[in-house]
Amino acid sequence: APEPRSPPFWSDSPSCVAYDADSQCLFVAAPPDDGVKKIDKCGNLVERESWGYAESSLCVANGLLYVSYEAETGNECACSVVLAADMSQTLLKRVPRWHMFDQLGPSDMAADATMLVACQPERHSVGLWRVEKSAGSVKVGFVRRLGKRVRAVGMNNAPSVNKFTIRAGDAPGEFQEPCGVALSDELLLVAERAGKRVQVLTKKGEPLQVLSLGGYRGGPICADAFRVVVCDGPQGRDVPPPVVEKYAPTDRLIYLEFRP
């Protein structure tokens, strides 16, 4: 049998994919400079768009494509930006309050008709945004940041009155390197790399259940109404995770069941 061949426009290093069931099209991100490609069910390239460089995370929901990428700032530093676009990849909205992650992009995103969720392992936090879509426009509003809240330190090491920061934590509702998120009905599921567990929360961030991964580190995640599948993440704890490590899990899949 002849060996399968990739289409001539296919990238050598795709970082993530997202599928839109309504249009039956696949969106493929290929950093650093291939942008986001829209491919139909026959494998034909429909269009390609690039807003910055190093597009690293995608998700599709309710006719919206969410893309994470890096952009240059005025001082020539890279910053992470997340935007919402329609299915023709026309920019509709930049996601507000993304500066909470500074220059770091999300390791994973998930969305449904009313919410966008993104996690950042190095910040030990999960961000929630409310999404309202109407004809020809979309509103994206920041809701809250989930994680262990610690009062920030001001001048002379004095605790700040109104400012908080997020730190790693092992209690329900706190995270240790959250690296995978999924939405299922009214539930939010978060897989933790260092925490070696999956947390089941409400869409408001209230913890409901903690599922152990049996010593394995969490990675990309997907879920339906009763089950969650986790691909175990990289095992090296003492090595700072490079970008490529987010897309280099081992060959184990972990199946868990949770109480809806």
N, C-alpha and C positions, 0 to 999 in steps of 0.2 A: 504494500500500500504506500502511496506517496506520502511524504512527510507534510504535515500541515504547515501552511505558510501564513504569516501575518500580512495583512494589507500593507501596501507600500507607505501609507501615512501613519502606521502604527508606531508608537514610541518604543524605544528600547528600555525605558525605565519608568513605566507608569507607577504612580504612588498610590492612587486610590481610584475607585469607580463608584458611580451611583446610577441606579436604574429608575426610569420613569415609566410606570406601567401604562399610563394613559397614552403617551406618544410612542411607547415601545422603543424608546431610544436609550442608549447607554452614554453616560458622560464619563470621560476619562481624563484625569489630571496627570500631567507628565512634567514635573520640574526637571531642570530649572527654567527652560524657555519654550517648551512645547505648548503651554497654555492648557485650556480645557477643550477637549474635542467632543463633539456630539456625533454619535454614530447610530444609524438606524438598524432595524432588526436584520437587515440583509448584509450588514457590515460595511455600508457605504458611509463615507464621511459627509455629514450634513453641513457642519460649520465648525469653525475654531475661533476661540476668543481668548485673549490674554489681557488682564487688567494690571498685572504687576509681574512678579516672577516667583518661582518656587511655590506654585499652587500645591497645597499639601493635604487638604481635606475637603470632602464634598458630601453633601446629602441633598435629597430631593423630597419635597412634600407639598401637596396641595398646589401643584403647578409652579412651585418656586424652587430654584436651584440656589443653594448656599455654598459659597466658595471661600476658603481661607487662602490667603496669599501674602506675600511680603511686598512692601512698597518702600520707596526711598523717601526720606524726609528731607527737610531743608538743610540739615547738617550732615547729610550723606550717611545717615544711619538707617538701617532697615527696621521697619516696624510691621507688626502683624495686622492685617485688615481682614474682616469678614464682611461679605456683601451678599445681598439677595438679588437674584436676577430671574427673569421669566424664562420660559422654555426655549426662547430664541436667543438666550444669553444676553438680553438687553438689561443693563444695569437699572435696578429699581431703587435700591436703598443700601446704604452702608449701615451695618449693624452698630448701634451706638454703644458707648461705654466699653468698647473693646480694649481701651487702654488699661483696663484692670490687669491684663496679662502682659503689659509692656511690649517688649519686642518678641515675645514668645507666642507662637500660634497654637491652636488647639491640636491635640492628638486625635480627637474624634469629635464628631458632631452628629446630632440626631434632631429630627423635626417632625411635627405633625401639622394639622391645619391651624393650630392656635399657639404653638410653642416651638422655640428653638433652644436646644441645649448643647453646650460645648464644655469639654473638660480640658484641663491643663495639668499634666503630672507634676511639673516642676513647681507649680504654685499650689498644689494640693487642693485645688478648688474646682467647682463646677458652676458655670454661669447659666442663668435662665433668662430668656427673653420672651415677651409676649408678642405674637404676630397677628395682625389684622389685615386681611386682604380684601380689597374691593376692586371694582372694574378699573384696570389700568394703573393701580397704585397699591402700595403696601406700606403699612406702618409697623415698625419694629421698636418695641420699648423695653428697656432694661427692667428686670423685676428684682432679682437678688443674686447674690453670690453665696453658694453653699460651701461649708467647710468649718473647721475649728476657728472661731473668731477669738483673736487675742488682741488686747488693747495695745495700740502702737505706742512706742516710746518716743517722747519728744526731747527737748533740750534738757541737759543735765540728767538724762536717763529717767525723767519723770514721765509716768504713764499719761498718755493723751486722754483728754476727756471724751472727745467725739470721734476719734479716728481708731479704726481697727485694721488688723492685718490677718491673713489666713496662714495657719501653720498645719503641719501634719498632725493627725489625731487618729486614735483607734476606737473611739466611741461611735455608736450609731449616729449617722449624719455627719461624721467627720471622715476625712479621706487621707490615704497614704498613696500618693501618685495615682490618681484616677486617670485611666488611659482608654476606657471604652464606655460609651453611653448608648442607651437604647430607650425608646418610648414604646409602651404597650398599653393601649387603652388609657386608663387614668394613672398608670404607673411609670415611674422613672427608674431605670436600672443602671448602676454604675459599677464597672469592674475596676479593681485596684491592682496596680502592679506590685507595689511594695506591701500593701495590705493583704494580698493573696486571698481576696474575697470578692463577692458581689453583693452590693447593697440594693435592696428594693425599697423605694421611697414613693411617696405621693408626688404628683407633679408640682406641688408646692414645696417639696423638699423635706417633708416629714418622714422620718425613718419608720419602716414597717417590719423589715426582716433582713437578716444578715446570712448569707450563704457562703460557707467555707469552700475554697478551691482545693483543699487537701494538700496544701503546701506549694501548689503551683502559682506562678505569678499571672495576674490577669492581663488580658490583651483585648483585641477587637471582640465585640459582643453583638449579638442579635437576639431578639426575643419575640414570642407570641403571647397569647393570653395566659399560658400555663408553664411554658418552658423557656429556658434561656440557654444559649450555646455560647461558650467562651473559647477563644483560641488562646492557649497559654502564651504569655509574653516572654521576652528575653530573660534569661536566668542570671546573667551577670550583675550582681548588686553593686559591686565596688567600682564599676566602670561607668562614668557619666554617659547617659544614653545619647548617642549621636542620632541625627534625624533618620538615617537609614534603619536604625534598630527598631523604629516603630513599625516597619514593614517587613521585619525578618523574624516572625515567630517560629517556633518549632512545629513539629507535625502532630501535636496532640490537640484534640478537641474535647472539651469538657461539657457534658450535658447535665443540666441541673433542672429540678422542678421547684417551683415556688407557689405559695398560696396566694391566689389573686385577691 
